[in-house]
Each structure stands twice: as C-alpha cells, then as structure tokens.
Amino acid sequence: MLFPQTNQCREIVNLDGLFQFAPNVEGDAELNDWTQALPKDAVEIAVPGSWNEQLRELHEFHGEGWYQRDFWAPAGWKGQRIRLRIGGTAGNAKVWVDGKAVGGHTGPHLPFEFDLSEFVEPGASHRLTIAVDNTLRYQSLPPGQARREEDRAGFGLGYPDVPYDFFPYGGIHRSVLLYATAMDSIENIAVETDYQETTGVVKVKLRLNGKSDGLSVKMNVDDQAVTLPVESNEVIGELTIGNVQLWSNRNPFLYTLKCELLSPDGALLDVYTLDIGVRRVEVQGDQLLLNGEPIFLKGFGKHEDFPILGKAWAPAVAVRDYDLMSWLGANSFRTSHYPYAEEMLSMADRLGFLVISETPFVSLSERVYTDDFRVQACHVIRELIQRDCNHPSVILWSLANEPYIESDAGERFFREMAETARACDSTRPIMYVAHEWPEQNRGAQHYDLLGVNKYYGWYHETGDIQGSLGKLVENLEAFHQQVKGPIMLAEFGADAVAGLHSDPPVLFSEEYQSDTIEAQYLKVRELPWVIGAHVWNFADFKTAQTINRVGGNKKGVFTRDRQPKLAARTLKRLWNDTDSDSFSR
Ligand code: BDP
C-alpha cells in the first residue's frame, strides 16, 4: 500500500479535523444504528488524536470509540477508483459508509485502506463512520492485560492494566484520507537497491489494480528508463544508476523513482514517484556495516507521545524531535515499541537518520506462543515490512521488545517470525531486543543481532554508577557469547526529574542521569562487538499509573515538552566531540 500522493493523476481529499465521537460504553452501538448516526450526546474530537487527553472523562476509556463525519466526494472523480486510507488506529477498526459496512482492520499502528468506488458517488455527500476498538484484551498483540502469573514483565501492577510501560492511548492516530486514481492504477511499489562498484542497482516490483489489455509500465530513475508490458498484475523491472551516490546518514542522497502506467496508445493513466536511496546494510562478524563501513548507532529509543495529542501524528513535534536529535549528534533511533507514522520515516530518509523499525510486539511471554498468535504476528510483520521497505533510513527490523522465550513453543514462535521477515525482505538484518539473561532468550540464534536493554545503576546496582559498569559488561558479554554476533545496547539510562539537582549525584537528579549515561556509554564504546547504544528515552512519556512512576516515565533526556535536562548537553558533548568519528551525522 503506497502512501497517498497528489500529482497529475492522483487527487487527495484530507478528512482530518473534527469528527463526532461517542464511546460505545454499553457495547450496543451497532444495535442502535450508530453506523447511521451517532447518539445526540456525541461530542467533537480531533483526528489525528488520542481521545484520552482531549476530554477529561475519556482519560481511562479503553474500549470502542465511534467516529463520524460527513464528506463530499469531488464531482470530478466520476469513473475513478476512490479509496479511503486510514494511516493507523489504536487497535482494531471497522468502517462504514452511509451505514454500509466497508471493512475492518486488525491491530494497531499500521495503515489500511478500502476501495470505496462502489460506496461513494462523486458529487454527493456521504457519511463516514469509524469504530476503533482499544479494549485491553488478554488476546491482543501486544496483550493489553497483565495480571497473570506468567507476565513477569514488571509493568503489570498499574492502572490501566498493561504489561508494558507506556500509556495505552486510544484513537485514530494518523490521517484519514480519501483519494482517487484511474480505475487502472498502481497499487504498490516495492524497491530493493544495491550497488556493484560505482553502479547502483534498483529492482522494482510493481503491483497493479485493473485489468485493461495492452497496458505498459515505464520506470525511470536518474534518466534511465525501462518500459515493460503488463502481462499480469505484477511488473518487475531493474534499472541501473551510473556513478551512483550512496545514501547514508552523512549523505542522505535520494533519487526519484518514477513509475508510470500507460494505456495502449501511450496515454498516462497513473503515475507515482518515490524517493529511494541506494545503500547496503549487512552484519559481518561482530560488525554492522553501512555501505561496507562499520557503523555505531548512537541515539535513542523513542515514543510517539506528547501532551494532549497522545500518540497522534503531529508534524510540528516530529520537526522538533529531529531538530533536537540533530543538535545532540544522534545518528539513529528505534521506533520503540511499535511502528511510527510513515511520515516520520520519510523525514528520516531526507535528514539522514538510521531507523530501527519495530513491531508492536512488546513484553511477549509464554502465553502468546500459540499457533493463533503466531499467524497473527507473522501477518503484522508482513504488513510492517510492506509499508516500510522502501525507506532507505530503515536499516534494521526489530521484531520484538523484551520477550521471555524459554519453551520450545517460544523458540518456534521467534524462528517463524524471523523466517517471515526474511522472506519479505532479504536486504535488512533482523534483531529483537532482549532483557535479563541469555537463558530467557532462546530465539536469539535465529536473528542477525541482538538488542539488549540494561538498567544497571537503576533497577540493579541502584545508586552505584561505578559499580554498575562491571555488571553491565558482564551481562553484555554473556549475550555476546550466546549470539556470537553483534550486540546493541538498545536501552540504558535513569529517571531524572527535571529541575532536581544533587551533588553528589543521587537517584532522580539530573546529575545522576547524566553521569550514568556518560559512564555507561563510554564503557560500552570499549567493547568492539557492541554496534550501538541507544539512550532510553529521548523524552519523558506517559505511562499507566503505578507507584514507581511519578507523572510517567522520567528517563527522557528531554522533558515531555522537549526541554533539555543536563544529560542532553552531556550527550551533545559526547556525540559531537569525544565520539565524533565517522559515525556522526
Ligand atoms: C524497559 C522497557 C521500556 C521501559 C523501560 C523502563 O523496554 O519500555 O520504559 O524498561 O523501565 O524494560 O524505563
């Protein structure tokens, strides 16, 4: 599914803004015909947006939220294929147009779209209804409920009851777009790039919608073009680029791939342009290589999280976040713990950030390692890779965060996830992010590298920064022995309450956070098989209420509203001066 774009053949109507909203508290919305009209007490709510902080009474609402708005389909869209595209919701979604069921989507964060050509009359007004189900279920992926013995993730004692350490915001979190193309149109483009000496190689797999005879596809990049006949709904082409400029974090050079669908007489039916980068990522021995050069990932685990907006895509916040990460000299981040808005990845392509794109599988434990869950999980992996595979910024797939994998079923689950990811994309290494000790990580052998989250000096060796260093190295070494490949310190850090100062540094002070990060960062830089260190977290973020979170997680180097703590200046010094070698931006 391609990100919608406007050009001479494609038009978008953006439906973002204020929708009518009603929470389906009694569970009888469909019986009461909410698909036709929401009840009289429906209120206005913003899309994209999470509902929890827009209206105070919805703060703890984790159920089915109903959205409704009317729209006009432009009269000029007669004879066109009309699609509705929802960039991502907080859970399962169902969609109706004028009360008629259009379809649904399972799972959070990833986009979905429907062909509305049969439902929408150009030049007429229609009613769109979207139900987003954010119920915290034991059976969802990730599971939304925690309190069971086998959930040892440590985050299961809060309100609401989630086995992970971030707030389960509900809502439509990305744009709702209506767009039109010709009936014969380009449905998807998947690009793989590589290079041989100075020649770039671009392999394009294009999927088409429509069945007219005699169509052809023209693909063009850097003045090289190929024209191919359409013989089925898939067209495969290969182009080369002479004297290629490689994409990297230091030189995020993008080429424009243009794909045109032509009628038998050569008329342009559809066109889609895609920014692509030519680069190679591989794991060799203990190294992660970008274009043949070892790379060290310095940056952050992040969250999509901002006051009032919740998990909504918010371009202004994204601009600020990239500005701050650039200021510090970070070269990378992980989309912890779920897929972020695609716009964020397009920005990374242009700005030169290396992204670890993560699935929503956070805090998995033995109870999910069943056949049903595995089928669901592999489906989500396919959807994620299909969405993100054209972004040169995405260099690694992270298939889970902090799972416990001790049984044969768990090992099989992680092996099949790895096989699925490799079948979808053979050009990027895969990893997952582990914790505790290697015994709980029986999946590791199937992955190219392992991320490890470590909070020595905080949850262990509490208060003792110097004492934490030996334990940190010992633990990372144990993982290195297990995987016999590179290790990434995917999370480390300490909570700091902005404005709390202490000399000598003690827990929760800005000094303690800053010193922990500095000492541990410098320590792991001595380990040649560690290929990156991401500070947890870029900014403070909202969590469930628990007795060990004061107004959320305070491990941010920035406050929730993006003001720097002391650690920010420390990282700026570390990443720009002390460690400003070839890895810098
Ligand atoms: C790690 C989790 C992360 C938490 C962090 C913490 O991966 O989601 O927020 O711990 O406790 O275990 O701050």
Residues whose N, C-alpha, C, O or C-beta is under 5 A from the ligand:
A	BS01	BDP	D165 N453 K555
